Amino acid sequence: MSTPSTALPASPAIPLSADLRAAYQDLYDKLEAEYQTNPDATAREAIGPVRDNVEDVLTKDDLYKFNADTALFSALLQQIDDTNTGLKTLQSQIAATASHFKTADSIVAAASKVLSFFV
């Protein structure tokens, strides 16, 4: 299991493209499923904040589309940066403690797909 480089990627177009939004949604679904079914406290502590950040990206993208507001645009870009930083940390944590995660490979793959949009 490999992790991508630690350099933060370029900012995406806002609102999110359909492909990037679908990648975030897929990642959220996988994180949520793991969070809800994994009894391991270490795994849940690592997943929870990242899952919440991904959900915030999706929510802020929806709000931006609804309002087309400059402040929301800035908030969404910041949320994406924060989320991507958290994704990189989660990938590293999963790589270090893969036995704690039942679906480590699918979460890492979903996170890598989201981050591939920023290369």
Residue pairs with C-beta under 8 A, 6 or more apart in sequence:
1 94
1 95
1 98
1 104
1 105
1 108
2 95
3 88
3 91
3 92
3 95
3 108
4 88
4 91
4 112
4 115
6 88
8 81
8 84
8 85
8 118
9 84
9 115
9 117
9 118
9 119
10 118
11 77
11 80
11 81
11 118
12 20
12 80
12 117
12 118
14 61
14 64
14 73
14 76
14 77
15 21
15 61
15 64
15 65
16 24
16 57
16 61
17 117
19 117
20 114
20 117
21 58
21 61
23 110
23 113
23 114
23 117
24 54
24 57
24 58
24 114
25 58
26 110
26 113
27 54
27 87
27 107
27 110
27 111
27 113
27 114
28 51
28 54
28 55
28 58
30 103
30 106
30 107
30 110
31 47
31 50
31 51
31 54
31 107
31 110
32 51
33 103
34 43
34 47
34 101
34 102
34 103
34 107
35 44
35 47
35 48
35 51
37 102
38 44
38 47
38 100
38 101
38 102
40 100
40 101
42 97
42 100
43 97
43 100
43 101
46 90
46 93
46 94
46 97
46 100
47 90
47 107
49 86
50 83
50 86
50 87
50 89
50 90
53 79
53 82
53 83
53 86
54 83
54 87
54 114
56 79
56 83
57 76
57 79
57 80
57 83
60 72
60 75
60 76
60 79
61 76
63 69
63 72
63 76
64 72
64 73
64 76
84 114
84 115
84 118
87 111
87 114
87 115
88 115
90 107
90 111
91 108
91 111
91 112
94 101
94 104
94 107
94 108
95 108
98 104
101 107
